[in-house]
């Protein structure tokens, strides 16, 4: 296990290079200002819409964008361990790609983790909850079973209890 943990820092630069080749440019150490700009840019993409209506975005079909989304999903896990600011940038970029290019199965993970960011970092419980609900709807529409455990965990463990009784989260987590 220790040898795997020691290799994690090597994964991020390689992943960033691959993402750049796919047209997604990220830095390993985004500044607070860069993250604030990215939060604002993503919010600008959905502010005029009802969040639930984002379920009806066209399906993502561009192979390069879909490859970037798959890579972002994997890098998000690595960044969660060693680069939290980069993890935030990854989540925001996944949402941005989904809003601009349509929904993909991995969009459910983007939406639920973005909902968590909205609740915990922005204090926007209503929008965070709605993105959590959107994530569940995308999860079911695209039958994205590979993301079900993560989506359910984030929604029920970090978002749902802000709007619904805690028992609802517990029931879903224990089901």
Order of alpha helices (4+ residues) and beta strands (2+ residues): alpha-alpha-alpha-alpha-alpha-alpha-alpha-alpha
